[in-house]
Amino acid sequence: MAQLVKLQDYTSRYEWNMYHYPSHFYRLKRSQWDHIYRAWTRNDYELPQEFEGEESSPPLFSKMKALFGKRSDEEEWTLSDRDEEERATLPIRYDLVTSEEELKQQFLDQLFLVQLKWASSTLTDQSDLDPKFQYDPILRYLLQRFPDTMLTLYHPIFLLNGKAATEAEIILVTPTGVWVVTVIEGEDDAVWVGGSDNFWVKRYRDDEKKILNPLLSARRTGTIVSKMMKERAVKLPLHQIVLCRNGYIDIPQAVYGVEMVDKRTYAKWFHQMRNERTSFKSEQLRIAKVLVEHCQTVSVIRSNPVENRFDGE
């Protein structure tokens, strides 16, 4: 499951420590799945209510460290001795599960809520999460269909050099590259006719509709990301794509620097991204940290600042 490190201008616990939470989430996910799967296969649903420790104990109610720290010039965090216990539960309706695939989907659906929680709250602050994100099909698709090592910034809002806030396209930071993704979707087999003008035309059967040229926002986001990568000497390749999973993109001439991925080439791109098995890399975490640091954050102090739940409540 890909990780949501920044959601628009919401506060995120990945802002606290980009070097800790990606691997931490990965470990929690694996250990929780192992425990849930064992319980399901053994028909043993009376799970313990509390466990001691984070690494060695079964994880449905596991202890997690709450990090308090201070940035240093070396982009590390100084960890204090203070930690808070977090009760982590992923409620699975075993009575509704008839196959392993259904169990996996329930597990992923619960983790999706966890990701929304992690991307809208920290130990001390929280943002008012719009319920629409629970039903956002693109966001759910990105998080549930791609590897744990993909770090996702979903339409982040950048603040750069005192300029007005700029909402960006989707940014996917993988161990081997950075992807700027502009998604266009409509009816199945719709045709998107593009060019260099400010507008494209979406054609479906006998209907035509103008849309804003997606290359404009794709290039704007690509320029922002490219500048940050150059300033920090990040050597990962930068890819820019316009993604149309269920239709066709028709452009009379090649577009420099931006790849078109439509129904004809989507399967190849999807398998390339999904089959990435490389572990987290320092360059990846470094550029993800830089990107998040340049994002706008709107939040308030939590009324219960010591509570740090893993279950999305």
N, C-alpha and C positions, 0 to 999 in steps of 0.2 A: 504494500500500500504506500503510494507516494505521500510525502509529508507536506503539510500546508504551513509554511513558515511565515507567510504574510498574506493577510486577507484585507484588501483595500487599505483603509487607514485605522484598522483595529489594532489594539495592543496584542502582542504575541509573546509567549514565554521563550520563543526562540531568540527574541531580542535580548533576553537575559544572558544567554550563553549558547551561541551557535555551535560551539565545539562540544557541547554536552548533550543537548536534547535530541539531535538526530539519531545518534547511536543508542541513547537511552530509550527512545520510543521503539526502535527496532528490537531491543532486547525485551522490552515489555510485551510487545506484540507476539514475539515468538514464544515466550514463556507462557503467556495467557492462552495462546492457541493450543499449545501442547497439553495444558491442563484441562481445557475445555474438551478437547478431542478425546483425551483419556476418559473423562467423566462420561461422555456420550457413548463411547464404545463399551464401557463397563456398566452402563445404566446406573451409574453412581452419581446421583444429582444432589446428594446431601453434602455439599461442599463446606469445608471449614470456613468460619466467619472471619478469621484473622490469622495472619502469618507473620512471623518475625523475619526481618531481613529482606533484601531486594533481589539478590542474585541466586541464592540457594533455595528459596522457598517457593512453593506453588503460588501463582501470581494473581488469583482472582481478587484477593485483598492483599496487595503487596505494599511494602514500605518503599517510598521514594524520597529522595533527598530534595529539599527545597533549597535552591541556591541563592545565596546573597553574595554579591561581589562588587568589584570595582574595576572599571576598565584600566588597562595599563597601555603603555605605548607599544607593547609587543602583542597587542590584540588578544591577550589572555585575560582570564578572570581570576581574582583572588577569592578563594572559597573560604568562608568563615566556618566555624565549628557549629554554627546554628543550623539545625534542620528541623523540618516539620514532617509529621507522619501523614501520609495520604492514603486513604482507603480507596482502593481501585477495584471497581466491580464492573463487569460487562454482563448485564443480565441477558441470558439466552433462554428463549422459550423452547425448552427441550421437547415439550409436548407437541409442538408444531413441526418438529424436525423429523423428516422421514428419510433423508439421505445425507451423505457427507456434503454434497454440493449445497443443500439447503442450510446446513450447519455453517459452512464457509460464508454464505451470503449473509446470514444473521450476524456472524462475527464481524464481517466487513461493514455492515450497516451500523453496528455499535461503534466500531472504530471511527467511522465517518463522523459521528457525533463527538467522539473524543477529539478528533482533529479540529472540529469547529470550536470546541472548548479551549483547546490549547492555542488556537489562533485568535482568540478574543479575550483572553484573561491571563494574568500572571498571578503570582502569590499575593501581590498587593494592589493590583489595578485590574479593571475590567472595562470592556467596551460593550455598548448596547448592540448585541448581535441581531441583525435583521433576520427574521424567520425565513425569509425567501431563500437563504443560502442552504437550508436543509433540503430544499426541493430543486436546487440548481442542477440540472442534468449534466452540464459541462463540468462543473466542479466535482460532482460525484464520480463522473467518468474518469477524470484525471487522477483522482485520489485512489479509486478502487481498482483501476486496471493497470497501473504502472508500478515499478519496483519501489521498495522502501527507500532506496538511495536517491530517488528523484525529489529534489526540494522545490516546492511550488510557491511562486508569488502570484497570487490571483488578483489581477488588475490593481497592483499596488499604486499608491499615490505618492509621487516623488516630489521632494522639495529641493530645488537645486539653485544655488547661488542667489538666494533671495528672490527667485522668480515665483510666479504663481504656481500653485499646486498643479501637477500634471498627472492625470490618470493614465497608466500604462496598460499595455496588453499583458497577456499571460507570459510569465517567465518561468522556464523550467531549467533548473541547475542540476546537471547530472555529473557523475564523476569524470566523464569524458568530453563534456561540452555544455554550452549554455544555449538554450533555445528560446527565441521570442516567437510566440504563437498567437496568431490572429485567427479566431474561429468565425466562420460564416456558415450558417445552417438555415435550411428552409425545408420545403417539401422534398420528398425523395425524388431524385433524378432531375431536380431543378438545374438550370444552366445559368451560371454567373458569367456575364460577358463584361470583360474589363479592358482597361486601357490606361492611358496616362492622364485622363481627365479627373476631375474631382469626384465623379460619380461612376459607378458601375450599374449595370442593368441585370436584374434577376428575372429570368424567363421561366415560366412554368405553364405548360399547356398554352392557352391563349392569353395568359396574363403577363404583363410586364410591370416591374416595379424598380424605381431607382433606389440605390443604396449608396452611402458614402464610400468612396474608394478605400478599401481596407489597407492598401499599401501605405496610405498616409500615416496612419497610427502605427503600423508595423515598423516603418522606417524611423518614426519619431522615437519609439521605444528602443529600437536597435541602436540608434545614435546615443541615447542615454547610457545604455548598458555598455556599449563599446568604449565610451569615454571613461567610465569607471574601471573597466578592465585594463585599459592602457595606463591609467594613472597608478594602478596598483601592480602593474606588470604581470597580470594574470595571463597565462599563455593558453588557456583553453580556447578551442575554436568556438566562434559565435555563429549560430544558425538562425535565419529568419524565415518563417514559413507562414503562408496563408493556408489554413486547414479547413477543408470542406469534406466531411466524412460521407455525406449521403447525396452529394450532387457533383456537378462538373464545372470546372473553371475553364473558360474559353478566352484566351488572350492572344491577339494576333501576333505579338512579338515577345521575345524573351524579356524577362524583368531582371535587371542586374541586382544581385545580392539577396533576392527573396525567392524562395522556392514555393511552387504551387503544389499542394498535396490535396488531391481530390479523390473521388471514388475509384479512379483508375489506379492510383498509386498509394492509396491509404493503407492497404493491407501490408505492403512492404515496409512503410514507415512505422506502422504500429508494431510490427514484430521486431523491428530494429530497436525501438525504444523499450519495448516490454522485455526483451531478452537480454538487456544490459545486466550483467552480473558482477560488475566491478564494485568493490567496496568503496566507502567514503574516501575522498582524497582531500588533502590539505588545501589544494588550490580551489577545489569546489566549495569547501566550507568558508574559505577566505572571501571569495567573491559573493557568496550568499550573505555573509555577514556585512560586507560593504553595501550591498544593495539594500538590505533591511535598514541599515543605519541611515540611509538617505531617504527613507520613507516617512511620510507624515503619520503621526499616531494621535488618535483622539480617545481618551479614556478618563475614568474617574477612579478615585480610591475605593477599594472594595470595603463593604460594610463588615465583612468577616475576613480580614486579611490573612489569618492563619490557616484558613481552609483552602486546600489545594487538591481538589478531587480529580481523579482520572476518568471518572465515568460520565462527565459531561453534564452533571446536574447543575 
